[in-house]
Amino acid sequence: MLFNSSDKKGDVCLVLDLGNASIAGSLVLFKEGLPPEALFTVRVPFVIGEHAHPEKIEITLLSQLHEILDTIHQKGFQCEYFKTHHKKIAKVLCVCASPWYASKIKKVTVSNPKSFLVTKIFLDDVLNKEADFFRTELSSGVHGEQYLNGVTVMEKIVIDARINGYSLPDPVGQKTILCDITLYLGLASSGMIGAIKTQIIKFFSVNQSAILWHSFPLVAYSTLQKIFPHEKDYVLCDVTGEVTDVTRVMGGVVGNTASFPSGKFFLIRKLMKALDLPSEVAQSFLNLFQNGTATLEMEGKIKEILIDVEHEWAIYLEDALSSIGPIESLPQKVYLTADPDTASIFVGFLKTQHTDTTLLWRRGVTVVHLSEDILSHFYISGNHLTFDECVALDSIFLSSFQ
């Protein structure tokens, strides 16, 4: 159990959502039997440049993280709750979006002519060996130079175990001659993990062991399994600032994830270039368009730009879906995570018909935006706080450990 169940006052945890276009930090109250409640939340967006530079994004991440932590330390602890409670953080959850992690799904089959006992030691041994293999693979540089100077294992989890072909939620203690295990591995650059950890410890008195690390696809998948337990087959589409991730879930088991470098900022940059506007003004015009208050002339221009953006995004999407496919067998239920101001645009993009390999899939696709309307049943955003969908998903995930 993650939290101290004997404390009826609950535990306050720090939730950090580490994106590629913004960072959010939130002080969240967890009480047994109740939804997590945000006491204080702040999100800081990155400045949109003309081009996406990974090195600059990482520098911005660390700089904005310092600002977030300082704001939480100075203002977060001033909220009403802490007037009668200790200013103490029980745990810190750091959730990394692309490109701050590398993940891998690995299926391992262990067979023996004589039956053997599945133990925790056995499962840990399988996890550790596969994590070491993946660490070595990343350290070779095949997945990017950011992993050349060391790799840290964020998560190594058994997401499915089958004994003699039958899936069991907990295989420990079972005897078998055949065990099929599906693992989820998430790793990150040791340098980045270390830099983030140093800043957290600087502002808050927490032990390193109290800082938890996870990748967003696993968090979103786990949260969906909790709030929609009967949903077993779907595609998770996460549209962030710089990247779109698509993840396949079949039979309740998370599968491969594919990423492509086109997200909200890609759209904003197209507007900036076509209309010759700075990023803030382009974003403002897009908001007016979304609210239906843009001039007819501006509305027409933005519609033309969106058509061009959608065509390019669709090419990326087709490649991504085929890599987690085959496309014709992919589930036609899509759960979308995206910023509220552009979510409807990407819902439209997913439903737009194309005469490519996605044609039949798109014809029957249903897109569900994981919005406040859905998530507010499982997470409470405190008075006067802006509802943050990613923080909500992260917090619901963390509440599973109560």
C-alpha positions as CSV (number, residue, x, y, z in Angstrom):
1,M,0.0,0.0,0.0
2,L,1.4,3.4,-1.0
3,F,-0.2,5.5,1.6
4,N,-0.6,5.4,5.4
5,S,-4.1,4.0,5.7
6,S,-4.1,4.8,9.5
7,D,-4.0,8.5,8.8
8,K,-7.7,9.4,8.4
9,K,-6.7,13.0,7.4
10,G,-5.2,11.6,4.2
11,D,-1.9,12.1,2.4
12,V,-0.9,15.0,0.2
13,C,1.2,14.0,-2.8
14,L,3.0,16.1,-5.4
15,V,2.0,15.1,-9.0
16,L,4.3,16.3,-11.8
17,D,3.1,16.0,-15.4
18,L,6.3,16.4,-17.5
19,G,5.3,17.1,-21.1
20,N,7.1,18.3,-24.2
21,A,5.0,21.5,-24.4
22,S,4.3,22.3,-20.8
23,I,4.7,21.1,-17.2
24,A,2.1,20.8,-14.6
25,G,2.5,20.4,-10.8
26,S,-0.3,19.7,-8.4
27,L,-0.7,19.1,-4.7
28,V,-3.3,16.4,-4.5
29,L,-5.1,15.0,-1.4
30,F,-5.6,11.3,-1.2
31,K,-8.1,9.9,1.3
32,E,-9.1,6.2,1.4
33,G,-12.5,5.6,-0.3
34,L,-12.7,9.1,-1.8
35,P,-11.6,10.5,-5.2
36,P,-8.2,12.3,-5.2
37,E,-8.7,16.1,-4.8
38,A,-6.4,18.7,-6.2
39,L,-5.6,21.4,-3.7
40,F,-3.4,23.5,-5.9
41,T,-2.4,23.1,-9.5
42,V,-0.2,25.2,-11.8
43,R,0.7,24.5,-15.5
44,V,3.5,26.4,-17.3
45,P,3.6,26.2,-21.1
46,F,6.7,26.3,-23.1
47,V,7.4,29.1,-25.6
48,I,6.6,27.9,-29.2
49,G,9.6,28.4,-31.4
50,E,9.6,28.1,-35.2
51,H,11.2,24.7,-34.9
52,A,11.3,21.9,-32.3
53,H,14.8,21.3,-30.9
54,P,15.1,18.4,-28.5
55,E,18.1,19.8,-26.7
56,K,16.3,23.2,-26.1
57,I,13.1,21.4,-25.0
58,E,15.0,19.6,-22.3
59,I,16.7,22.8,-21.1
60,T,13.2,24.4,-21.0
61,L,11.8,21.4,-19.1
62,L,14.3,21.8,-16.3
63,S,14.0,25.6,-16.2
64,Q,10.2,25.5,-16.1
65,L,10.3,22.7,-13.5
66,H,12.2,25.0,-11.2
67,E,9.5,27.6,-11.7
68,I,6.7,25.1,-11.0
69,L,8.3,23.8,-7.8
70,D,9.0,27.2,-6.5
71,T,5.4,28.3,-7.2
72,I,4.1,25.2,-5.4
73,H,6.4,25.8,-2.4
74,Q,5.6,29.5,-2.1
75,K,1.9,29.5,-3.0
76,G,0.6,25.9,-2.9
77,F,1.3,25.5,0.8
78,Q,-0.7,28.7,1.4
79,C,-4.0,27.2,0.4
80,E,-6.8,26.7,2.9
81,Y,-6.0,23.0,3.6
82,F,-2.6,23.7,5.0
83,K,-3.9,26.2,7.6
84,T,-4.9,23.2,9.6
85,H,-2.6,20.4,8.3
86,H,1.1,19.8,8.2
87,K,3.0,21.0,5.1
88,K,4.2,17.6,4.2
89,I,4.5,15.6,1.0
90,A,3.9,11.9,1.3
91,K,4.9,10.9,-2.3
92,V,5.9,12.4,-5.6
93,L,4.6,11.0,-8.9
94,C,6.5,12.1,-12.0
95,V,4.8,11.2,-15.2
96,C,6.9,11.5,-18.4
97,A,5.4,12.1,-21.8
98,S,7.3,11.6,-25.1
99,P,10.2,12.1,-25.7
100,W,11.4,11.8,-22.1
101,Y,11.2,8.0,-21.9
102,A,11.6,4.9,-24.0
103,S,9.2,2.0,-23.6
104,K,9.0,-1.6,-24.7
105,I,6.5,-4.4,-24.6
106,K,8.1,-7.8,-24.3
107,K,6.5,-11.2,-24.3
108,V,8.4,-14.0,-22.6
109,T,7.5,-17.7,-22.7
110,V,8.9,-20.1,-20.0
111,S,8.2,-23.8,-20.5
112,N,9.4,-26.9,-18.8
113,P,8.5,-30.6,-19.2
114,K,8.0,-30.8,-15.5
115,S,5.6,-28.4,-13.7
116,F,7.2,-25.5,-11.8
117,L,6.0,-23.0,-9.3
118,V,5.6,-19.4,-10.3
119,T,7.0,-17.2,-7.5
120,K,7.6,-13.5,-7.0
121,I,11.3,-14.2,-7.2
122,F,10.8,-15.9,-10.6
123,L,8.8,-13.0,-12.0
124,D,11.3,-10.4,-10.6
125,D,14.1,-12.4,-12.3
126,V,12.4,-12.2,-15.6
127,L,11.7,-8.5,-15.2
128,N,15.2,-7.7,-14.2
129,K,16.8,-9.7,-17.1
130,E,14.6,-8.0,-19.7
131,A,15.1,-4.6,-18.2
132,D,18.9,-5.1,-18.4
133,F,18.6,-6.2,-22.0
134,F,16.6,-3.0,-22.8
135,R,19.0,-0.8,-20.9
136,T,21.9,-2.2,-22.9
137,E,20.0,-1.7,-26.1
138,L,19.3,2.0,-25.2
139,S,22.9,2.6,-24.1
140,S,24.1,1.6,-27.6
141,G,22.5,4.8,-29.0
142,V,20.0,3.1,-31.3
143,H,17.1,5.0,-29.7
144,G,18.8,8.4,-29.5
145,E,21.9,10.0,-28.1
146,Q,20.1,11.1,-24.9
147,Y,20.6,7.5,-23.5
148,L,24.3,7.2,-24.2
149,N,25.4,8.5,-20.8
150,G,23.2,6.2,-18.7
151,V,19.7,4.8,-18.4
152,T,17.4,4.5,-15.4
153,V,14.6,2.0,-15.2
154,M,11.4,3.9,-14.4
155,E,9.0,0.9,-14.5
156,K,9.1,-2.8,-15.1
157,I,5.7,-4.3,-14.8
158,V,3.9,-7.6,-15.6
159,I,0.8,-6.5,-17.5
160,D,-0.4,-10.0,-18.4
161,A,0.4,-13.5,-17.2
162,R,-1.0,-16.7,-18.7
163,I,-0.8,-20.1,-17.1
164,N,-1.3,-22.9,-19.5
165,G,-2.9,-20.4,-21.8
166,Y,-5.3,-18.9,-19.2
167,S,-4.9,-15.2,-18.1
168,L,-4.6,-14.7,-14.4
169,P,-4.5,-11.4,-12.5
170,D,-1.9,-12.9,-10.1
171,P,0.0,-16.0,-11.2
172,V,2.1,-16.2,-8.0
173,G,1.7,-19.6,-6.3
174,Q,0.5,-21.4,-9.5
175,K,2.1,-24.6,-10.8
176,T,2.5,-24.9,-14.5
177,I,4.5,-26.3,-17.4
178,L,3.9,-23.2,-19.5
179,C,3.9,-19.5,-18.5
180,D,3.5,-16.6,-20.9
181,I,4.4,-13.2,-19.5
182,T,3.9,-9.8,-21.1
183,L,6.1,-7.1,-19.7
184,Y,6.0,-3.3,-19.9
185,L,9.4,-1.6,-19.6
186,G,9.8,2.1,-19.3
187,L,13.3,3.7,-19.1
188,A,14.6,7.2,-19.2
189,S,17.9,9.1,-19.3
190,S,19.8,8.9,-16.0
191,G,21.0,12.5,-16.5
192,M,17.5,13.9,-16.8
193,I,16.1,11.7,-14.0
194,G,18.9,12.9,-11.7
195,A,18.4,16.6,-12.6
196,I,14.6,16.4,-11.9
197,K,15.2,14.5,-8.7
198,T,17.7,17.0,-7.4
199,Q,15.2,19.9,-7.9
200,I,12.4,18.0,-6.2
201,I,14.6,17.3,-3.1
202,K,15.8,20.9,-3.1
203,F,12.3,22.2,-2.6
204,F,10.6,19.4,-0.6
205,S,11.8,17.1,2.2
206,V,11.2,13.8,0.5
207,N,13.4,10.7,0.3
208,Q,14.5,9.5,-3.1
209,S,12.4,6.3,-2.5
210,A,9.3,8.5,-2.2
211,I,9.7,9.7,-5.8
212,L,7.8,7.5,-8.3
213,W,8.5,7.5,-12.1
214,H,6.1,6.4,-14.8
215,S,5.5,6.9,-18.5
216,F,2.2,8.5,-19.7
217,P,1.0,5.6,-21.8
218,L,1.1,3.2,-18.9
219,V,-0.6,5.7,-16.6
220,A,-3.3,6.4,-19.1
221,Y,-3.8,2.7,-19.8
222,S,-4.0,1.8,-16.1
223,T,-6.4,4.7,-15.4
224,L,-8.7,3.6,-18.3
225,Q,-8.7,0.1,-16.9
226,K,-9.9,1.5,-13.6
227,I,-12.6,3.9,-14.8
228,F,-13.8,1.7,-17.8
229,P,-13.1,-1.9,-16.5
230,H,-15.2,-3.5,-19.3
231,E,-13.3,-1.8,-22.1
232,K,-10.7,-4.3,-23.3
233,D,-10.0,-3.2,-26.9
234,Y,-9.2,0.4,-27.9
235,V,-6.5,2.7,-29.2
236,L,-5.1,5.4,-26.9
237,C,-4.2,8.6,-28.8
238,D,-2.2,11.2,-26.9
239,V,-1.8,14.5,-28.7
240,T,0.8,16.7,-26.9
241,G,2.6,19.8,-28.0
242,E,5.3,18.3,-30.1
243,V,4.3,14.6,-30.4
244,T,1.4,12.3,-31.0
245,D,1.5,8.9,-29.4
246,V,-0.8,6.0,-30.4
247,T,-1.0,2.9,-28.2
248,R,-2.9,-0.3,-29.0
249,V,-4.8,-2.1,-26.2
250,M,-6.2,-5.6,-27.1
251,G,-7.9,-8.0,-24.7
252,G,-7.2,-5.6,-21.8
253,V,-3.4,-5.8,-22.4
254,V,-1.4,-2.7,-23.5
255,G,0.5,-3.3,-26.7
256,N,3.0,-1.3,-28.7
257,T,3.2,2.5,-28.8
258,A,4.2,4.5,-31.9
259,S,5.1,8.2,-31.9
260,F,5.3,10.9,-34.6
261,P,6.5,14.5,-34.4
262,S,3.2,16.3,-34.9
263,G,1.0,17.7,-32.3
264,K,-0.6,20.9,-31.1
265,F,2.5,23.0,-31.7
266,F,2.7,21.7,-35.3
267,L,-0.7,23.2,-35.9
268,I,0.3,26.5,-34.2
269,R,3.5,26.8,-36.3
270,K,1.5,26.3,-39.5
271,L,-0.8,29.2,-38.5
272,M,2.3,31.3,-37.5
273,K,3.9,30.7,-40.9
274,A,0.7,31.0,-43.1
275,L,-0.6,34.1,-41.3
276,D,2.8,35.6,-40.5
277,L,2.0,35.9,-36.8
278,P,3.8,35.4,-33.5
279,S,2.9,32.3,-31.5
280,E,0.7,34.1,-29.0
281,V,-1.4,35.9,-31.6
282,A,-1.7,32.6,-33.7
283,Q,-2.9,30.8,-30.6
284,S,-5.4,33.7,-29.9
285,F,-6.8,33.5,-33.4
286,L,-7.2,29.7,-33.1
287,N,-9.1,30.2,-29.8
288,L,-11.4,32.7,-31.5
289,F,-12.0,30.2,-34.3
290,Q,-12.8,27.4,-31.8
291,N,-15.2,29.7,-30.0
292,G,-16.9,30.7,-33.2
293,T,-16.0,34.4,-32.8
294,A,-13.4,34.8,-35.5
295,T,-14.2,37.0,-38.5
296,L,-15.4,35.3,-41.6
297,E,-12.2,36.1,-43.4
298,M,-10.0,34.7,-40.6
299,E,-12.3,31.7,-40.3
300,G,-11.9,30.9,-43.9
301,K,-8.1,31.2,-43.7
302,I,-7.9,29.0,-40.7
303,K,-10.1,26.3,-42.3
304,E,-7.7,26.2,-45.3
305,I,-4.7,25.8,-43.0
306,L,-6.4,23.1,-41.0
307,I,-7.0,21.1,-44.2
308,D,-3.3,21.3,-45.0
309,V,-2.4,20.3,-41.5
310,E,-4.8,17.4,-41.4
311,H,-3.4,16.0,-44.7
312,E,0.1,16.0,-43.3
313,W,-1.0,14.7,-39.8
314,A,-2.9,11.8,-41.6
315,I,0.3,10.6,-43.3
316,Y,2.0,10.4,-40.0
317,L,-1.0,8.7,-38.4
318,E,-1.3,6.0,-41.1
319,D,2.4,5.1,-40.5
320,A,2.0,5.0,-36.8
321,L,-1.2,2.9,-36.9
322,S,0.4,0.4,-39.3
323,S,3.3,0.0,-36.9
324,I,1.0,-1.1,-34.0
325,G,-1.5,-2.8,-36.4
326,P,-2.3,-4.3,-38.8
327,I,-4.7,-1.4,-39.2
328,E,-7.6,-3.6,-40.4
329,S,-7.6,-5.4,-37.0
330,L,-7.2,-2.4,-34.8
331,P,-10.0,-1.5,-32.4
332,Q,-12.3,1.3,-33.6
333,K,-12.7,2.8,-30.2
334,V,-10.2,5.6,-29.6
335,Y,-9.6,7.4,-26.3
336,L,-8.1,10.8,-27.0
337,T,-6.0,12.9,-24.6
338,A,-5.4,16.4,-25.8
339,D,-5.5,20.0,-24.7
340,P,-9.2,21.2,-24.4
341,D,-8.6,24.1,-26.8
342,T,-7.6,21.7,-29.7
343,A,-9.2,18.4,-28.7
344,S,-12.2,18.9,-31.1
345,I,-9.8,19.6,-34.0
346,F,-8.0,16.3,-33.5
347,V,-11.3,14.4,-33.0
348,G,-12.2,15.7,-36.4
349,F,-8.8,14.7,-37.8
350,L,-9.2,11.2,-36.6
351,K,-12.7,10.9,-38.2
352,T,-11.7,12.5,-41.6
353,Q,-12.0,9.9,-44.4
354,H,-9.0,9.1,-46.5
355,T,-8.6,6.6,-49.4
356,D,-5.5,5.1,-47.8
357,T,-5.1,2.0,-45.6
358,T,-7.0,3.7,-42.8
359,L,-10.2,4.0,-44.9
360,L,-12.2,1.1,-43.3
361,W,-10.9,1.8,-39.8
362,R,-11.9,5.5,-40.0
363,R,-15.4,4.7,-41.3
364,G,-16.3,2.9,-38.0
365,V,-14.1,4.8,-35.6
366,T,-15.6,6.3,-32.4
367,V,-13.5,8.9,-30.6
368,V,-13.9,9.7,-26.9
369,H,-12.1,12.7,-25.6
370,L,-11.0,12.1,-21.9
371,S,-12.4,15.4,-20.8
372,E,-13.5,17.0,-17.6
373,D,-17.0,15.6,-18.2
374,I,-15.7,12.1,-17.8
375,L,-12.8,12.5,-15.4
376,S,-14.6,14.7,-12.9
377,H,-16.5,11.5,-11.7
378,F,-13.2,10.1,-10.4
379,Y,-11.2,13.2,-9.5
380,I,-12.0,16.5,-7.8
381,S,-10.5,19.8,-8.8
382,G,-10.5,22.2,-5.9
383,N,-12.3,25.5,-5.8
384,H,-11.1,28.1,-8.4
385,L,-8.7,25.7,-10.0
386,T,-8.6,25.0,-13.7
387,F,-9.4,21.4,-14.4
388,D,-6.2,19.8,-15.8
389,E,-7.0,16.5,-17.6
390,C,-3.5,15.1,-17.5
391,V,-3.1,15.8,-13.8
392,A,-6.5,14.1,-13.3
393,L,-5.4,11.0,-15.2
394,D,-2.1,10.9,-13.2
395,S,-3.9,11.4,-9.9
396,I,-6.5,8.7,-10.6
397,F,-3.6,6.3,-11.4
398,L,-1.9,7.1,-8.2
399,S,-5.1,6.6,-6.2
400,S,-5.0,2.9,-7.3
401,F,-2.2,2.4,-4.8
402,Q,-4.3,3.3,-1.8
